[in-house]
Amino acid sequence: MEQPLLRTWIMFFLISFVALLWAAFLCVTGVMLWVSLMLVIVVLGVTFFTIFNQITLTASRQKVQRDLTKDFRRAQEAEGEKAGVDDRKSH
């Protein structure tokens, strides 16, 4: 998977890590358990959604690249074919 915006990923995971630490602190102290559970669910949901979107985006880019290049031939093959045609015409 390519990493187009590494700074964005680092900030996203740092914020997620802080939210999970805060949720763990709230859970250990026994205060606002529903808030800590909600934080964990939101962080995990956003993380899975983001990673799924990145995988889908990468797969769609690869499909577009395959569709664009499926009819191209290598330059050496094309040159070899032209040379053969030129040789046949000259004889």
C-alpha positions as CSV (number, residue, x, y, z in Angstrom):
1,M,0.0,0.0,0.0
2,E,1.4,3.4,-0.9
3,Q,1.6,6.1,1.6
4,P,0.7,9.4,-0.1
5,L,0.4,11.6,3.0
6,L,2.6,10.2,5.7
7,R,2.1,13.2,8.0
8,T,-1.6,12.8,7.9
9,W,-1.3,9.1,8.9
10,I,1.1,10.0,11.7
11,M,-1.3,12.6,13.1
12,F,-4.3,10.3,12.7
13,F,-2.7,7.5,14.6
14,L,-1.3,9.9,17.3
15,I,-4.8,11.3,17.9
16,S,-6.2,7.8,17.9
17,F,-3.5,6.7,20.4
18,V,-4.3,9.6,22.7
19,A,-8.0,8.9,22.6
20,L,-7.4,5.2,23.4
21,L,-5.2,6.2,26.3
22,W,-7.8,8.6,27.6
23,A,-10.5,5.8,27.3
24,A,-8.2,3.4,29.2
25,F,-7.7,6.0,32.0
26,L,-11.5,6.6,32.2
27,C,-12.1,2.9,32.3
28,V,-9.5,2.2,35.1
29,T,-10.8,5.0,37.3
30,G,-14.4,3.7,36.8
31,V,-15.7,7.1,35.8
32,M,-17.8,7.6,32.6
33,L,-17.4,4.0,31.3
34,W,-19.8,4.8,28.5
35,V,-17.6,7.6,27.2
36,S,-14.5,5.3,27.2
37,L,-16.5,2.6,25.4
38,M,-17.7,5.1,22.8
39,L,-14.2,6.5,22.3
40,V,-12.9,3.0,21.6
41,I,-15.7,2.2,19.2
42,V,-15.3,5.5,17.3
43,V,-11.5,5.1,17.0
44,L,-11.6,1.5,15.9
45,G,-14.5,2.3,13.4
46,V,-12.7,5.3,11.9
47,T,-9.4,3.3,11.6
48,F,-11.0,0.3,9.9
49,F,-13.0,2.6,7.6
50,T,-9.9,4.5,6.6
51,I,-7.8,1.5,6.0
52,F,-10.6,-0.1,3.9
53,N,-10.9,3.0,1.8
54,Q,-7.1,3.0,1.2
55,I,-7.2,-0.6,0.1
56,T,-10.2,0.0,-2.2
57,L,-8.4,3.1,-3.6
58,T,-5.2,1.2,-4.3
59,A,-7.1,-1.7,-6.0
60,S,-9.1,0.7,-8.2
61,R,-5.8,2.5,-9.2
62,Q,-4.2,-0.8,-10.1
63,K,-7.3,-1.8,-12.2
64,V,-7.2,1.5,-14.0
65,Q,-3.5,1.1,-14.7
66,R,-4.0,-2.4,-16.0
67,D,-6.9,-1.3,-18.2
68,L,-4.8,1.6,-19.7
69,T,-1.7,-0.5,-20.4
70,K,-3.2,-3.8,-21.5
71,D,-3.0,-2.9,-25.2
72,F,0.5,-1.5,-25.1
73,R,3.4,-3.5,-26.5
74,R,7.0,-3.1,-25.4
75,A,9.1,-0.7,-27.4
76,Q,11.7,-3.4,-28.3
77,E,9.0,-5.7,-29.7
78,A,7.5,-2.9,-31.8
79,E,11.0,-2.0,-33.1
80,G,11.8,-5.6,-33.9
81,E,8.5,-6.0,-35.9
82,K,9.2,-2.8,-37.8
83,A,12.8,-3.9,-38.6
84,G,11.4,-7.2,-40.0
85,V,8.9,-5.4,-42.2
86,D,11.6,-3.0,-43.5
87,D,13.9,-5.9,-44.2
88,R,11.2,-7.7,-46.2
89,K,10.4,-4.6,-48.2
90,S,14.0,-4.0,-49.2
91,H,14.6,-7.4,-50.6
